[in-house]
Amino acid sequence: MTMERLVVPPEVIALIETLTSSGHEAWCVGGALRDALLGVPQSDFDVATSATPEEVKRLFPRTVGVGEQYGTIGVLDRNRVLHEVTTFRRDVSTDGRRAVVAYGVSLDEDLARRDFTINAIAYQPVTGEWRDPFNGSDDLAARVIRAVGNPLERFREDYLRILRALRFAARYDLSIEPATWSAAKESAGGLSTLSAERVRDEWFKGLRTACRVPQLAALWRDVGAAELWLPGLSPDLPDSLSAQPRDPVLLTTLLVSDPVELLRRLKSSNAELARAAAITAAPGEPAQPDPVAVRRWLAAAAGAADDLLVRWELRHGSAAPWAAEVAGVRARGEATTRKQLAVSGSDLLAAGLAGPAVGQALDRLLERVLEEPALNHRDTLLALPEVRP
């Protein structure tokens, strides 16, 4: 693979020049280099340096300790954009979830602690020099994911790397070389020691970025990760799941048998849990694609209706047969909820109803309006027998 000069944002170059002019090494590292070599648009350029975190903080007036215990300082440029600057480091000890690190090592030693060869590449934008001690560029050219050094050791240092391998494979349509794959399967039991939040983040990132969602799901199943963290993951997934939008909560409701329980186990937010519950509780489609049935479906689906329309399209590869009628109902402003009725609870109280009778009357009126939208006028509704005390 040809390794030419990269276009690096001037703010990153200025940051690196500040470090080098003070006698420190400084290199661009991370996913931006991998993406650039793959021809994928890249954004954030992380920086690795021989300067310690304290030295970085002395050199730059505006910093944030985004991961200082691991050697990472966030440096804010003049536009208040944050750039991560991490000291060259080596692992002193690891427990499969987190590492204790030490500084005072070389760039090559720092690259040696990284997960995969495709992520163990460095670039000096001032001189144009590349550093690729593990031939990651060759693996990118061959479209292969390979662990740096001994794959069993890499995964035992941090079991999350197994899930990262799956994500990179699905995102870039890469293969995982046999020794790395074998080690991932052998080490998969260690995934049970990870926090639910870290697993959820990898699952969501994978769903957002995979070339083909079925490929990602197959990798999770085949390596043994689904058995531990995604029970009920469907073995039969349509290729239409690779379409947009890539909404991880919505996709999870399609991919697993009990999405609410799974998302709860993954420590998802209350809003995400409520959304998944609404999607799974609502009827998936109207009984018929006619206007009355569609209005009744919208009433039953409530806030989940749009998600259900997208789910149908993802599952079948085409718009739902009733999608046009939904658009028509909305364009005509036809009521499908209590709030859209032309009368309110106050109107019914004034008409002589009280207590539970108010809500019951609103439900009856909505039933009438779902059948006959033209009835939805205040005086017309108040004259109906449904509002009599």
C-alpha positions in Angstrom: 0.0 0.0 0.0 1.4 3.4 -1.0 2.0 5.6 2.0 2.0 9.2 0.8 1.8 12.5 2.5 -1.5 13.0 4.2 -3.5 16.2 4.5 -3.6 16.9 8.2 -5.6 19.7 9.8 -3.5 22.8 10.4 -4.5 22.8 14.1 -3.1 19.3 14.5 0.1 20.3 12.8 0.4 23.4 15.0 -0.1 21.2 18.1 2.6 18.8 16.9 5.0 21.6 16.1 4.6 23.0 19.7 5.5 19.6 21.1 8.5 19.0 18.8 9.9 22.5 19.3 10.0 21.8 23.0 12.1 18.7 22.4 9.4 16.0 22.4 8.5 13.5 19.7 5.0 13.8 18.4 3.1 11.7 15.8 -0.4 11.3 14.5 -1.8 7.9 15.4 -5.1 6.1 15.5 -8.1 5.5 13.3 -7.6 8.5 11.1 -4.5 7.0 9.6 -6.2 3.6 9.1 -9.1 5.3 7.4 -6.8 7.5 5.2 -4.9 4.4 4.0 -8.3 2.7 3.2 -9.5 5.8 1.3 -12.2 6.4 3.9 -13.0 10.0 4.9 -11.3 10.7 8.2 -11.8 13.3 10.9 -10.0 13.1 14.3 -6.3 12.8 14.3 -5.0 11.6 17.7 -1.5 12.5 18.7 1.0 10.3 20.5 4.0 12.0 22.2 7.0 11.4 24.4 5.9 14.3 26.6 4.3 13.3 29.9 0.8 14.5 30.7 2.2 17.1 33.0 4.4 18.4 30.3 1.5 18.5 27.8 -0.5 20.5 30.3 2.4 23.0 30.8 2.7 23.5 27.0 -0.9 24.2 26.2 -3.0 26.7 28.0 -6.4 25.0 27.5 -6.5 21.3 28.4 -9.0 18.7 29.7 -8.1 15.5 31.5 -10.1 13.2 29.3 -8.1 10.1 30.4 -5.2 11.4 32.4 -4.8 8.2 34.4 -4.0 6.5 31.1 -1.8 9.3 29.8 -4.4 11.1 27.6 -4.9 14.9 27.8 -7.4 16.7 25.7 -6.0 19.9 24.1 -8.4 22.6 22.9 -7.3 24.5 19.8 -8.1 28.1 19.0 -11.5 26.9 17.7 -12.1 25.0 21.0 -11.9 21.7 19.1 -10.5 19.0 21.4 -7.6 16.9 20.3 -6.5 13.9 22.3 -2.7 13.8 23.1 -1.5 10.6 24.7 2.0 9.9 26.2 3.9 7.0 24.8 3.2 4.2 27.2 3.4 0.5 28.0 1.2 -1.7 30.1 2.6 -2.6 33.5 -0.4 -4.9 34.3 -3.8 -5.7 33.0 -6.9 -7.6 34.2 -8.7 -8.0 30.9 -10.7 -4.8 31.5 -8.2 -2.0 32.3 -4.5 -1.5 32.4 -1.9 0.2 34.6 0.5 2.1 32.3 4.0 3.5 32.6 5.6 6.2 30.5 9.2 6.7 29.3 9.0 4.3 26.3 9.6 4.7 22.6 7.1 5.2 19.8 7.6 1.6 18.7 7.1 0.3 22.2 3.9 2.4 22.3 2.7 1.0 19.0 3.5 -2.6 20.2 0.8 -2.3 23.0 -2.0 -1.6 20.5 -4.6 -4.1 19.5 -4.2 -4.7 15.7 -1.6 -4.0 13.2 -3.9 -1.7 11.2 -4.1 0.5 14.3 -0.4 0.4 15.1 0.7 3.0 12.5 2.1 6.5 13.1 2.6 9.5 10.8 4.7 12.6 11.3 2.9 15.3 9.3 5.8 17.9 9.5 8.4 15.5 8.0 6.1 13.2 6.1 7.6 10.1 7.8 5.6 7.0 8.4 6.3 4.4 11.1 4.7 1.0 10.6 6.7 -1.6 12.6 4.1 -4.3 12.4 3.3 -3.9 8.7 -0.2 -2.7 9.3 -0.3 -1.1 5.8 0.3 -4.5 4.2 -2.6 -6.0 6.2 -4.8 -3.1 5.1 -3.8 -3.8 1.5 -4.6 -7.5 2.1 -7.8 -6.5 3.9 -6.9 -8.5 7.0 -7.2 -7.8 10.7 -4.2 -9.2 12.6 -3.4 -8.8 16.3 -0.1 -7.1 17.2 2.2 -9.8 18.5 0.6 -12.7 20.3 -3.2 -12.5 19.8 -4.0 -14.4 23.0 -2.0 -11.9 25.0 -3.6 -9.0 23.2 -7.1 -10.2 24.0 -6.3 -11.2 27.6 -5.0 -7.6 28.1 -8.4 -6.3 27.2 -11.2 -8.6 26.2 -13.1 -5.7 24.5 -10.5 -6.0 21.7 -12.5 -9.1 20.6 -15.5 -7.0 19.9 -13.4 -4.3 18.3 -12.1 -6.9 15.9 -15.6 -7.8 14.9 -16.6 -4.2 14.5 -13.6 -3.4 12.2 -14.2 -6.5 10.2 -17.8 -5.6 9.6 -17.2 -1.9 9.1 -14.5 -2.3 6.5 -15.4 -5.7 5.1 -12.1 -7.2 6.3 -11.3 -10.8 7.2 -9.8 -11.8 10.5 -6.6 -13.8 10.0 -6.8 -17.3 11.3 -4.5 -17.0 14.4 -6.3 -13.9 15.5 -9.7 -15.4 15.0 -8.8 -18.6 16.8 -7.5 -16.6 19.8 -10.6 -14.5 19.8 -12.8 -17.6 20.0 -10.6 -19.1 22.7 -10.7 -15.9 24.7 -14.4 -15.2 24.3 -15.3 -16.3 27.8 -13.4 -13.3 29.1 -16.1 -11.1 27.6 -18.3 -11.9 30.6 -15.9 -9.8 32.7 -16.6 -6.6 30.8 -18.9 -3.9 32.0 -22.3 -3.8 30.3 -21.7 -0.3 29.2 -18.6 -1.1 27.3 -20.3 -4.0 25.5 -23.3 -1.8 24.7 -21.1 0.9 23.2 -19.3 -1.7 21.0 -22.6 -3.2 19.9 -24.1 0.2 19.1 -21.0 1.3 17.2 -21.0 -1.9 15.2 -24.6 -1.5 14.2 -24.0 2.1 13.1 -20.9 1.4 11.0 -21.2 -2.1 9.6 -21.2 -2.5 5.9 -23.7 -5.3 6.4 -25.5 -5.8 9.7 -26.0 -9.5 9.0 -22.2 -9.9 8.8 -21.8 -8.2 12.1 -24.4 -10.4 13.8 -22.8 -13.5 12.3 -19.4 -12.5 13.7 -20.9 -12.0 17.2 -22.5 -15.4 17.0 -19.6 -17.3 15.6 -17.0 -15.9 18.1 -19.2 -16.7 21.1 -20.1 -13.1 22.1 -23.8 -13.3 21.3 -24.3 -16.3 23.6 -22.9 -14.2 26.5 -24.3 -10.8 25.7 -27.0 -11.0 23.0 -29.1 -14.1 23.7 -31.8 -14.6 21.1 -29.8 -12.9 18.3 -31.6 -13.9 15.1 -29.6 -16.4 12.8 -31.7 -15.3 9.8 -31.3 -11.7 8.9 -32.3 -9.9 5.7 -29.7 -8.0 3.7 -32.0 -5.0 3.8 -30.8 -4.5 7.4 -27.7 -2.9 5.8 -29.8 0.0 4.6 -30.1 3.3 6.5 -30.9 4.6 9.0 -28.5 2.9 11.4 -30.4 3.3 14.6 -29.0 0.8 17.1 -32.1 0.7 19.3 -34.4 0.1 16.4 -32.1 -2.5 14.9 -31.8 -4.3 18.2 -35.6 -4.7 18.3 -35.3 -6.5 15.0 -32.4 -8.6 15.8 -33.1 -10.2 19.2 -36.2 -12.0 20.6 -36.4 -9.9 23.8 -34.9 -6.5 23.0 -36.2 -4.7 26.1 -34.6 -7.2 28.5 -31.4 -7.2 26.4 -31.1 -3.4 26.4 -31.8 -3.4 30.2 -29.0 -5.8 30.7 -26.7 -3.6 28.6 -27.6 -0.6 30.9 -29.3 1.4 28.2 -31.0 4.6 29.1 -34.6 4.8 30.3 -35.5 6.6 27.1 -34.0 3.8 25.0 -35.8 1.1 27.1 -39.1 2.9 26.8 -38.7 3.2 23.1 -37.9 -0.4 22.6 -40.9 -1.4 24.8 -43.2 0.8 22.8 -41.9 -0.8 19.5 -42.4 -4.3 20.7 -45.8 -3.7 22.4 -47.4 -2.0 19.4 -49.1 -3.9 16.5 -46.6 -4.3 13.7 -49.0 -3.4 11.0 -52.6 -2.4 10.4 -55.2 -5.1 9.8 -55.8 -3.7 6.3 -54.1 -0.9 4.4 -57.5 1.1 4.2 -57.9 4.5 5.9 -59.9 3.3 8.8 -57.6 0.4 9.7 -54.6 2.7 9.3 -56.0 5.3 11.6 -56.7 2.6 14.2 -53.2 1.3 13.8 -51.8 4.8 14.3 -53.9 5.1 17.5 -52.6 1.8 18.8 -49.0 2.3 17.8 -48.9 5.9 19.1 -45.3 7.2 19.3 -43.9 4.0 17.9 -45.6 4.3 14.5 -42.6 5.9 12.7 -40.2 3.3 14.2 -42.5 0.5 13.0 -42.6 2.0 9.5 -38.8 2.0 9.4 -38.7 -1.5 10.8 -40.9 -2.8 8.0 -38.7 -1.1 5.4 -35.5 -2.6 6.9 -37.0 -6.0 7.1 -38.6 -6.1 3.6 -36.4 -3.7 1.7 -39.3 -1.6 0.6 -41.7 0.9 2.1 -44.7 -0.4 4.1 -47.8 -0.9 1.9 -49.7 1.4 4.2 -47.0 4.1 4.4 -48.8 6.3 1.8 -52.0 6.1 3.7 -50.2 7.1 6.9 -48.9 10.2 5.1 -52.4 10.9 3.9 -53.9 10.7 7.4 -51.3 13.1 8.7 -51.6 15.5 5.8 -55.3 15.7 6.3 -54.8 16.3 10.0 -57.1 13.4 11.0 -57.2 12.7 14.7 -55.6 9.4 15.9 -55.0 10.5 19.6 -57.1 12.0 22.4 -55.0 15.2 22.1 -56.1 15.7 18.5 -59.7 15.6 19.3 -61.6 18.9 19.0 -62.8 18.6 22.6 -60.8 18.4 25.8 -61.4 17.0 29.3 -62.4 20.5 30.4 -65.2 20.6 27.7 -66.5 17.3 29.0 -66.4 18.5 32.6 -68.4 21.5 31.6 -70.9 19.1 29.9 -71.6 17.4 33.2 -69.2 14.5 33.2 -66.9 13.8 36.1 -64.1 11.5 37.3 -63.4 8.3 35.2 -66.3 9.1 32.9 -64.3 11.9 31.3 -61.5 9.6 30.1 -64.0 7.0 29.0 -66.0 9.5 27.0 -62.8 10.7 25.3 -62.0 7.1 24.3 -65.5 6.7 22.9 -65.2 9.9 20.9 -61.8 8.9 19.5 -63.4 5.6 18.4 -66.0 7.5 16.5 -63.5 9.9 15.0 -61.3 7.0 13.9 -64.2 5.7 11.9 -65.5 9.1 10.7 -62.8 11.9 10.8 -65.3 14.5 9.6 -66.9 14.3 13.1 -63.9 16.0 14.7 -65.5 19.4 15.4 -66.2 20.7 18.9 -69.9 21.2 18.5 -70.4 18.0 16.6 -68.6 15.9 19.2 -70.4 17.5 22.2 -73.7 16.7 20.6 -72.9 13.0 20.3 -74.4 10.5 22.7 -70.9 9.5 23.8 -70.7 12.6 26.0 -73.9 12.3 27.8 -73.6 12.0 31.6 
